[in-house]
Amino acid sequence: MPEQTNPLVDLKDIILPTSYETALPAIGWWILGVLVILSLSLLLFAAWRFWYLDKPRREALLKLKQQPATLAELNVLMKRLALSYYPRQQVASLNGQAWLAFLDSTSRKNQAAFSELQDAWQQALYSATPSDSAQQCIQLGEQWIKQLRPPLSMASLFGFGRHQQNTKQHLNGKNKGGSDV
């Protein structure tokens, strides 16, 4: 039988490096890191801004949960919510059919639901006693509030939309009378 030798005898010792490399990563990695940090910061700011812009809708929903509203109170709440999301010139003077058409145009689900209920809406709005049509109008109004989202643009999302509108109004001389009404 041949003589067996230990295979571990031929192994050599580990050679350690004499010095460690201390060079910084390449410039491309620094640029990529900065771009990732900026992108995440921008994304977090946009998410916070959207949450901030959605605050009037959340408050309206909270008010509806705390106390059931009549159609007149709901109509006022919807008008306030529309004024917080859309320009005053577009929304403030709307009433009757024009108001219901605006609600239809901003609704995501049924584009003609408010116009179809125009007669019932007007009767229930000024009626002293609640009816079944009033309850249907209230449900439609609550549904509109739940699905409404702030209109998003780069200006509104990054916070310089309203300030620019006000500046443009003053620069165009809209307020020539001297009063700030």
One Martini backbone bead per residue (centre of mass of N, CA, C, O) as a GRO file, in nm:
protein
  181
    1MET     BB    1   0.097   0.037   0.021
    2PRO     BB    2   0.074   0.350  -0.004
    3GLU     BB    3   0.185   0.635   0.107
    4GLN     BB    4   0.039   0.876   0.307
    5THR     BB    5  -0.022   1.222   0.272
    6ASN     BB    6  -0.050   1.539   0.370
    7PRO     BB    7  -0.222   1.797   0.199
    8LEU     BB    8  -0.161   2.044   0.406
    9VAL     BB    9   0.150   2.081   0.371
   10ASP     BB   10   0.140   2.252   0.085
   11LEU     BB   11   0.040   2.490   0.218
   12LYS     BB   12   0.017   2.831   0.230
   13ASP     BB   13   0.026   3.127   0.340
   14ILE     BB   14  -0.125   3.416   0.393
   15ILE     BB   15  -0.143   3.712   0.196
   16LEU     BB   16  -0.114   4.031   0.280
   17PRO     BB   17  -0.173   4.337   0.224
   18THR     BB   18   0.014   4.626   0.247
   19SER     BB   19  -0.230   4.812   0.130
   20TYR     BB   20  -0.497   5.025   0.127
   21GLU     BB   21  -0.756   5.147  -0.052
   22THR     BB   22  -0.856   5.516  -0.046
   23ALA     BB   23  -1.032   5.569  -0.271
   24LEU     BB   24  -1.277   5.715  -0.414
   25PRO     BB   25  -1.534   5.710  -0.577
   26ALA     BB   26  -1.663   5.768  -0.851
   27ILE     BB   27  -1.832   6.035  -0.985
   28GLY     BB   28  -2.086   5.877  -1.075
   29TRP     BB   29  -2.175   5.791  -0.785
   30TRP     BB   30  -2.217   6.075  -0.676
   31ILE     BB   31  -2.429   6.163  -0.879
   32LEU     BB   32  -2.630   5.938  -0.823
   33GLY     BB   33  -2.672   6.002  -0.522
   34VAL     BB   34  -2.777   6.290  -0.559
   35LEU     BB   35  -3.018   6.216  -0.744
   36VAL     BB   36  -3.162   6.032  -0.544
   37ILE     BB   37  -3.198   6.239  -0.317
   38LEU     BB   38  -3.354   6.449  -0.484
   39SER     BB   39  -3.587   6.266  -0.574
   40LEU     BB   40  -3.687   6.192  -0.290
   41SER     BB   41  -3.739   6.480  -0.195
   42LEU     BB   42  -3.942   6.556  -0.416
   43LEU     BB   43  -4.144   6.329  -0.358
   44LEU     BB   44  -4.202   6.405  -0.062
   45PHE     BB   45  -4.301   6.692  -0.120
   46ALA     BB   46  -4.535   6.615  -0.311
   47ALA     BB   47  -4.686   6.441  -0.104
   48TRP     BB   48  -4.725   6.662   0.107
   49ARG     BB   49  -4.874   6.861  -0.079
   50PHE     BB   50  -5.114   6.680  -0.142
   51TRP     BB   51  -5.205   6.651   0.150
   52TYR     BB   52  -5.249   6.956   0.190
   53LEU     BB   53  -5.459   6.997  -0.050
   54ASP     BB   54  -5.665   6.773   0.088
   55LYS     BB   55  -5.777   6.906   0.352
   56PRO     BB   56  -6.064   7.017   0.281
   57ARG     BB   57  -6.188   6.736   0.223
   58ARG     BB   58  -6.135   6.608   0.500
   59GLU     BB   59  -6.302   6.820   0.659
   60ALA     BB   60  -6.570   6.767   0.517
   61LEU     BB   61  -6.593   6.470   0.598
   62LEU     BB   62  -6.586   6.520   0.901
   63LYS     BB   63  -6.843   6.694   0.912
   64LEU     BB   64  -7.030   6.471   0.799
   65LYS     BB   65  -6.978   6.264   1.032
   66GLN     BB   66  -7.068   6.441   1.279
   67GLN     BB   67  -7.303   6.576   1.085
   68PRO     BB   68  -7.588   6.586   0.944
   69ALA     BB   69  -7.695   6.721   0.637
   70THR     BB   70  -7.839   6.935   0.463
   71LEU     BB   71  -7.864   7.051   0.149
   72ALA     BB   72  -7.780   7.341   0.213
   73GLU     BB   73  -7.523   7.270   0.373
   74LEU     BB   74  -7.394   7.098   0.149
   75ASN     BB   75  -7.380   7.321  -0.065
   76VAL     BB   76  -7.190   7.504   0.096
   77LEU     BB   77  -6.963   7.296   0.128
   78MET     BB   78  -6.916   7.257  -0.177
   79LYS     BB   79  -6.844   7.552  -0.240
   80ARG     BB   80  -6.598   7.571  -0.053
   81LEU     BB   81  -6.442   7.343  -0.186
   82ALA     BB   82  -6.433   7.466  -0.470
   83LEU     BB   83  -6.286   7.732  -0.378
   84SER     BB   84  -6.021   7.574  -0.281
   85TYR     BB   85  -5.960   7.449  -0.592
   86TYR     BB   86  -6.080   7.694  -0.745
   87PRO     BB   87  -6.131   7.968  -0.894
   88ARG     BB   88  -6.327   8.228  -0.807
   89GLN     BB   89  -6.423   8.312  -1.097
   90GLN     BB   90  -6.544   8.019  -1.157
   91VAL     BB   91  -6.738   7.970  -0.880
   92ALA     BB   92  -6.885   8.204  -0.713
   93SER     BB   93  -7.130   8.267  -0.939
   94LEU     BB   94  -7.256   8.000  -0.910
   95ASN     BB   95  -7.586   7.875  -1.012
   96GLY     BB   96  -7.784   7.633  -1.053
   97GLN     BB   97  -7.715   7.503  -1.352
   98ALA     BB   98  -7.415   7.588  -1.343
   99TRP     BB   99  -7.345   7.439  -1.080
  100LEU     BB  100  -7.427   7.153  -1.178
  101ALA     BB  101  -7.232   7.151  -1.420
  102PHE     BB  102  -6.978   7.174  -1.252
  103LEU     BB  103  -7.020   6.914  -1.090
  104ASP     BB  104  -7.016   6.732  -1.341
  105SER     BB  105  -6.725   6.818  -1.445
  106THR     BB  106  -6.589   6.717  -1.152
  107SER     BB  107  -6.688   6.444  -1.192
  108ARG     BB  108  -6.595   6.096  -1.218
  109LYS     BB  109  -6.847   5.921  -1.267
  110ASN     BB  110  -7.118   6.100  -1.325
  111GLN     BB  111  -7.158   6.349  -1.569
  112ALA     BB  112  -7.511   6.383  -1.519
  113ALA     BB  113  -7.637   6.371  -1.226
  114PHE     BB  114  -7.709   6.669  -1.153
  115SER     BB  115  -7.882   6.739  -1.404
  116GLU     BB  116  -8.096   6.515  -1.357
  117LEU     BB  117  -8.150   6.658  -1.050
  118GLN     BB  118  -8.244   6.956  -1.071
  119ASP     BB  119  -8.536   6.966  -0.964
  120ALA     BB  120  -8.483   6.818  -0.698
  121TRP     BB  121  -8.267   7.011  -0.595
  122GLN     BB  122  -8.438   7.273  -0.586
  123GLN     BB  123  -8.662   7.165  -0.402
  124ALA     BB  124  -8.479   7.061  -0.164
  125LEU     BB  125  -8.333   7.332  -0.104
  126TYR     BB  126  -8.635   7.492  -0.041
  127SER     BB  127  -8.745   7.289   0.151
  128ALA     BB  128  -8.889   7.213   0.463
  129THR     BB  129  -8.919   6.912   0.373
  130PRO     BB  130  -8.804   6.610   0.356
  131SER     BB  131  -8.711   6.388   0.093
  132ASP     BB  132  -8.616   6.147  -0.123
  133SER     BB  133  -8.469   6.343  -0.317
  134ALA     BB  134  -8.293   6.470  -0.100
  135GLN     BB  135  -8.137   6.213  -0.028
  136GLN     BB  136  -8.019   6.173  -0.312
  137CYS     BB  137  -7.867   6.446  -0.321
  138ILE     BB  138  -7.693   6.400  -0.072
  139GLN     BB  139  -7.547   6.148  -0.175
  140LEU     BB  140  -7.424   6.288  -0.423
  141GLY     BB  141  -7.267   6.506  -0.266
  142GLU     BB  142  -7.096   6.310  -0.093
  143GLN     BB  143  -6.966   6.170  -0.336
  144TRP     BB  144  -6.825   6.422  -0.448
  145ILE     BB  145  -6.645   6.472  -0.202
  146LYS     BB  146  -6.499   6.193  -0.197
  147GLN     BB  147  -6.384   6.218  -0.513
  148LEU     BB  148  -6.245   6.471  -0.471
  149ARG     BB  149  -5.966   6.643  -0.615
  150PRO     BB  150  -5.704   6.816  -0.657
  151PRO     BB  151  -5.579   7.003  -0.890
  152LEU     BB  152  -5.300   6.912  -1.086
  153SER     BB  153  -4.989   7.084  -1.086
  154MET     BB  154  -4.689   7.215  -1.070
  155ALA     BB  155  -4.779   7.472  -0.925
  156SER     BB  156  -4.956   7.340  -0.697
  157LEU     BB  157  -4.747   7.125  -0.596
  158PHE     BB  158  -4.508   7.366  -0.550
  159GLY     BB  159  -4.658   7.648  -0.437
  160PHE     BB  160  -4.708   7.885  -0.699
  161GLY     BB  161  -5.011   7.949  -0.786
  162ARG     BB  162  -5.160   8.170  -0.608
  163HIS     BB  163  -4.943   8.387  -0.608
  164GLN     BB  164  -4.947   8.437  -0.914
  165GLN     BB  165  -5.241   8.519  -0.942
  166ASN     BB  166  -5.230   8.766  -0.756
  167THR     BB  167  -5.004   8.912  -0.908
  168LYS     BB  168  -5.152   8.936  -1.182
  169GLN     BB  169  -5.389   9.105  -1.081
  170HIS     BB  170  -5.221   9.350  -0.985
  171LEU     BB  171  -5.070   9.399  -1.261
  172ASN     BB  172  -5.350   9.431  -1.434
  173GLY     BB  173  -5.557   9.613  -1.259
  174LYS     BB  174  -5.815   9.491  -1.106
  175ASN     BB  175  -5.753   9.697  -0.846
  176LYS     BB  176  -5.832  10.027  -0.903
  177GLY     BB  177  -6.015  10.135  -0.654
  178GLY     BB  178  -5.833  10.074  -0.367
  179SER     BB  179  -5.968   9.822  -0.273
  180ASP     BB  180  -5.958   9.507  -0.069
  181VAL     BB  181  -6.218   9.298  -0.180
   0.00000   0.00000   0.00000
